[in-house]
Each structure stands twice: as C-alpha cells, then as structure tokens.
Amino acid sequence: MSLKRLIQNCKNGDIISQSEIYHLFAGKLFVICLKYSKTQQEAEDNLQESFITIFKKIDQFKFKGSFEGWMKRIVINTALQTYRQKNIMNLVEENYPEEVEVEIDENNISLDFLLKIIQELPERYRMVFNLYVLDGFSHKEIASMLNIAVGTSKSNLSRARLILKEKIELSQQQKNAGLI
C-alpha cells in the first residue's frame, strides 16, 4: 500500500494503517528521540507521546512536503515540551567563549560513543547542540523554541562543544594509552 493511502486510512481512523505507519517510521523517529533524551526509557516515552500526537494531528498533514519531515518536527516538539514541563531549561549567562571546533577521528570513534556522550550532556546543552548541529536550526529559531535569548543559545552550544571535545580527547588519550 502506498504511503499516501496509509496516511489517508489513518485520517479515517484505521488502526491497521496506524500500526503500519508506526512500523515504517518508529526506528528513524526513535533515533531522534534518543538525541533529545538522557536515557533509553525517556526516548521510548517521547516516541510513544510523539505517535499519539502524530495520529491525533494527522488530519493537519496536507501532503505538502515530506510526511517524515512533518513527523520529525512533532518528535522534536514533543521532546522540547517534555523538558519545558520539567523546567529543566535553566538560563545561563550569555557571555560565551569563542566557537570550539571538535576534531573527530571517524576511524577511532563510534557512532554509539558519540550518541552516548551527547546524551550525557546537561539537558540545556544537549537540546541546543541537537537543534543546531544535528537538526540545522538557527540560534534565532532555537531561542524561540526554548524561550531563551539568542546569546544563551550560542553560549549553550559553545559549552556543549567544549564538553564533547574534552570527552573525545580523553577517550582518544585512553585508547592511545591502551586503557580502552
């Protein structure tokens, strides 16, 4: 069955089509949830909440643009809403260091390791890092989404990059010393 037909069936409340949409996209959307969650359990909760919202709002999808992109936006907004409700988004001062470049030796660093250290970032840094670096939002858009100043977004990104750089360098030093 075509994706368009599945979506149309979902708009008509067809549970079998909803299940098929879930199975088609759950894996990709779960990866997004992991980026914005501290634990796998949080990611699973965010995925579930996202699909509830997707199926509640599927009538709003007008077949303009990508359905996957539309769902991705819901997943990101669901994760952000979860953190807003927990009041995790604390403001930090707006004086920020210069841009930190993170050198990654792709042959020695696994995707699992990168995901793990991103998940270990403090929530506010992880959110800004993911939105800016991984999802391509501007600092202005991030500031609006998180109800923070543009300078705070820049500061949080810079601090996130610094933390990641330190963890990557430590990991590389440990590998070179034969400790891992």
Secondary structure, DSSP 8 states (H G I E B T S, - for coil): --HHHHHHHHHTT-HHHHHHHHHHHHHHHHHHHHHT-SSHHHHHHHHHHHHHHHHHHGGG--SSS-HHHHHHHHHHHHHHHHHHHTT------S-----------TTT--HHHHHHHHHTS-HHHHHHHIIIIIT---HHHHHHHHT--HHHHHHHHHHHHHHHHHHHHHHHHHHHTT--
